[in-house]
Amino acid sequence: VQLVESGGGLVQPGGSLRLSCATSGILFSIYNMGWYRQAPGKQRELVASITSAGSGRTNYADSVKGRVTMSRDNAKNTVYLQMNSLKPEDTAVYYCKADSTLQIYWGQGTQVTVSS
């Protein structure tokens, strides 16, 4: 099983990034997917989630609501996180999570740094 995040980097405040999480080795369509982040010295927190392919409902943390959109492409076994109007407080390592309630998998994370 592999979850591979990509798309992180350094961006100025107000900028945008699109993170991707490509999965392999799982039946992607049945997994609820989530994006989490962890800033230095802080606990990992949920950024956004999307339910399995049957419904595809999204949920967002209040801190990112209106600036972030999560989506899934079941044909590519990939989830995305489009982040706009980025703020310095969005700086963190962003992790992808796959959750089937019986099994949970995490990616290795991708660094997002928002700084001028």
C-alpha positions, -999 to 999 in steps of 0.1 A, spaced: 0 0 0 13 34 -9 0 69 -4 23 95 -21 17 132 -16 30 158 -39 25 195 -48 39 211 -16 64 239 -17 70 275 -8 44 300 -17 38 337 -8 8 347 13 -23 349 -8 -10 323 -32 -23 289 -42 -12 253 -42 -27 220 -53 -17 190 -34 -21 155 -48 -22 121 -30 -18 91 -54 -27 58 -39 -19 22 -48 -26 -12 -33 -60 -3 -19 -95 -5 -33 -96 33 -35 -133 37 -41 -143 23 -7 -120 45 13 -128 77 30 -99 101 24 -86 129 44 -60 156 44 -43 164 77 -16 188 86 9 192 114 28 224 122 60 223 143 51 219 180 14 213 173 -8 182 170 -18 168 137 -52 183 127 -78 175 101 -79 199 72 -105 183 49 -121 149 43 -142 133 16 -163 101 19 -160 71 -3 -169 71 -39 -205 62 -32 -213 97 -18 -182 119 -20 -193 143 8 -167 168 19 -160 183 52 -136 211 60 -120 225 91 -133 260 100 -98 274 96 -97 266 59 -134 267 49 -139 288 18 -103 286 9 -98 249 3 -115 223 -19 -109 186 -16 -118 163 -45 -112 127 -56 -107 111 -90 -117 75 -86 -103 66 -120 -69 78 -110 -71 66 -73 -60 101 -63 -73 128 -41 -65 165 -44 -65 195 -21 -68 229 -38 -57 256 -15 -62 293 -22 -56 325 -3 -29 308 17 -18 323 50 14 319 70 -5 299 95 -12 273 68 25 263 70 27 227 80 35 192 67 3 179 49 -5 143 52 -30 121 32 -50 95 51 -70 66 37 -96 51 61 -119 22 55 -128 19 93 -110 -15 92 -77 -2 79 -60 32 80 -31 42 59 -10 74 59 13 90 34 47 104 42 37 140 40 45 171 19 58 204 32 38 235 26 55 268 36 37 301 32 61 330 36 71 362 19 
